[in-house]
Amino acid sequence: MSQRLSQRRQLCERIAAYLDSSGQPCEIVEDEEDGNLVLLQCPLAINLDVEDTSPEVTNFILNIIPLEDSFGDLYARLVIFPFVDREGSQPSDALHQELARLNHDIPQLKFALDEEGDVELLVDIPAALLDEQNLQATLRTMVDYLNYYYEPLSSLVTPQTDSLAE
């Protein structure tokens, strides 16, 4: 096993141990073809505080992806997806503009669109700074963002028209 792959695996195992100790199940997922570590995957059931209704339990996936930058520094990228599921809808221009505004205004966490057009929430944590306390604080912040931004961003996903499919 290469040293880089070993470091990425150790990072995933360390994060898995932190999450396991707090009762959060997770699984290390590997690419079966070449054995490269892909990610740590954790299901999240989050009570969203949606206005005018009782809290809605919504299921999300937390992927934790070990990344290495061009200087060789190792990071853990935490990604909650789908933050907003497009469910056959197209991301609107208003959604693109709002994500750009939020990413400008918010210092660490970022919103992104995945290849399917679903909104993701992500943050990169340097492996050297990652401990259980930092991980838990980051996850709490991500859940706070979910509660605060889920409904307004969901309202910006517009239905896909049938004329696009023809």
C-alpha positions as CSV (number, residue, x, y, z in Angstrom):
1,M,0.0,0.0,0.0
2,S,1.4,3.4,-0.9
3,Q,2.2,5.9,1.8
4,R,-0.4,8.3,0.5
5,L,-3.1,5.7,0.5
6,S,-2.1,4.6,4.0
7,Q,-2.3,8.2,5.2
8,R,-5.8,8.6,3.7
9,R,-6.9,5.3,5.2
10,Q,-5.6,6.3,8.6
11,L,-7.5,9.6,8.4
12,C,-10.7,7.8,7.5
13,E,-10.2,5.3,10.4
14,R,-9.5,8.1,12.8
15,I,-12.6,10.0,11.8
16,A,-14.7,6.8,11.9
17,A,-13.5,6.2,15.5
18,Y,-14.5,9.8,16.4
19,L,-18.0,9.3,14.9
20,D,-18.4,5.8,16.3
21,S,-17.7,7.1,19.8
22,S,-20.5,9.6,19.5
23,G,-22.9,6.9,18.2
24,Q,-22.8,7.9,14.5
25,P,-22.4,4.8,12.3
26,C,-20.2,5.1,9.2
27,E,-18.5,3.0,6.6
28,I,-15.3,3.2,4.8
29,V,-16.0,2.8,1.1
30,E,-13.2,1.7,-1.3
31,D,-13.0,1.5,-5.0
32,E,-13.2,-2.2,-5.7
33,E,-11.4,-2.0,-9.0
34,D,-8.0,-0.7,-7.8
35,G,-8.4,-0.6,-4.0
36,N,-8.0,3.1,-3.7
37,L,-9.7,4.6,-0.7
38,V,-12.7,6.6,-1.8
39,L,-14.5,8.0,1.2
40,L,-16.1,7.5,4.6
41,Q,-19.9,7.5,4.3
42,C,-22.3,8.2,7.1
43,P,-26.1,8.4,7.1
44,L,-27.5,11.5,8.9
45,A,-31.1,11.8,10.1
46,I,-31.5,15.5,10.9
47,N,-34.6,17.2,12.4
48,L,-35.0,20.3,10.3
49,D,-36.8,23.2,11.9
50,V,-39.2,24.0,9.0
51,E,-41.4,27.1,9.6
52,D,-45.0,26.5,10.5
53,T,-44.6,22.8,10.8
54,S,-43.3,20.3,13.3
55,P,-39.7,19.4,12.8
56,E,-39.2,17.3,9.7
57,V,-36.7,14.4,9.9
58,T,-34.8,14.4,6.7
59,N,-32.1,11.9,5.7
60,F,-28.8,13.1,4.3
61,I,-25.5,11.5,3.6
62,L,-22.3,12.8,5.0
63,N,-19.3,11.8,2.9
64,I,-15.9,12.4,4.3
65,I,-13.3,12.4,1.5
66,P,-9.5,12.5,2.2
67,L,-7.9,15.0,-0.1
68,E,-4.3,16.0,-0.7
69,D,-3.5,19.5,-2.1
70,S,-0.7,20.2,-4.5
71,F,1.7,20.8,-1.6
72,G,1.0,17.4,-0.2
73,D,-1.1,18.5,2.8
74,L,-3.9,16.1,3.7
75,Y,-7.5,17.4,4.3
76,A,-10.8,15.8,5.2
77,R,-13.6,17.2,3.0
78,L,-17.0,16.8,4.7
79,V,-19.9,16.9,2.3
80,I,-23.5,16.8,3.2
81,F,-25.6,15.8,0.2
82,P,-28.1,16.2,-1.2
83,F,-28.4,19.4,0.8
84,V,-31.2,20.2,-1.6
85,D,-32.3,17.4,-3.9
86,R,-33.4,18.7,-7.3
87,E,-35.9,15.8,-7.7
88,G,-36.1,16.3,-11.5
89,S,-35.9,20.0,-11.3
90,Q,-33.4,22.3,-12.8
91,P,-31.3,24.6,-10.7
92,S,-32.7,28.1,-11.3
93,D,-30.7,31.2,-12.1
94,A,-31.8,32.5,-8.7
95,L,-30.3,29.4,-7.0
96,H,-27.0,29.9,-8.8
97,Q,-26.9,33.6,-7.7
98,E,-27.8,32.8,-4.1
99,L,-25.1,30.1,-3.9
100,A,-22.6,32.5,-5.2
101,R,-23.7,35.2,-2.7
102,L,-23.6,32.8,0.2
103,N,-20.2,31.4,-0.8
104,H,-18.9,35.0,-0.9
105,D,-20.4,35.8,2.5
106,I,-19.7,32.6,4.4
107,P,-16.0,32.2,5.4
108,Q,-15.5,28.4,5.7
109,L,-18.4,26.3,4.6
110,K,-19.4,26.3,1.0
111,F,-22.3,25.3,-1.2
112,A,-21.8,23.6,-4.5
113,L,-23.8,21.9,-7.2
114,D,-22.9,18.3,-7.9
115,E,-22.9,16.7,-11.4
116,E,-26.7,16.0,-11.1
117,G,-27.5,19.6,-10.0
118,D,-28.2,18.8,-6.3
119,V,-26.9,21.3,-3.8
120,E,-24.1,20.1,-1.5
121,L,-22.7,21.7,1.7
122,L,-19.0,21.2,2.2
123,V,-16.0,22.1,4.2
124,D,-12.3,21.1,4.2
125,I,-10.5,20.5,7.5
126,P,-6.7,20.1,7.5
127,A,-5.9,16.6,8.8
128,A,-3.3,18.2,11.1
129,L,-6.1,20.1,12.9
130,L,-8.7,17.4,13.0
131,D,-9.6,16.0,16.4
132,E,-12.9,14.8,17.8
133,Q,-13.8,18.2,19.2
134,N,-13.1,20.0,15.9
135,L,-15.0,17.4,14.0
136,Q,-18.1,17.6,16.3
137,A,-18.0,21.4,16.2
138,T,-17.9,21.4,12.4
139,L,-20.7,18.9,12.2
140,R,-22.8,21.0,14.5
141,T,-22.2,24.0,12.3
142,M,-23.1,22.1,9.2
143,V,-26.4,21.0,10.9
144,D,-27.1,24.7,11.8
145,Y,-26.6,25.6,8.2
146,L,-29.0,22.9,7.2
147,N,-31.6,24.3,9.5
148,Y,-31.1,27.8,8.4
149,Y,-30.6,27.5,4.6
150,Y,-32.6,24.3,3.7
151,E,-36.0,25.9,3.2
152,P,-34.9,29.1,1.4
153,L,-32.6,27.1,-1.0
154,S,-35.2,24.5,-1.6
155,S,-37.6,27.2,-2.8
156,L,-35.1,28.2,-5.5
157,V,-35.2,24.8,-7.2
158,T,-37.5,25.2,-10.2
159,P,-39.5,22.4,-11.8
160,Q,-38.1,20.9,-15.0
161,T,-40.3,21.6,-17.9
162,D,-41.4,18.8,-20.3
163,S,-40.2,20.9,-23.3
164,L,-36.6,20.3,-22.2
165,A,-37.1,16.6,-22.4
166,E,-38.6,16.7,-25.9
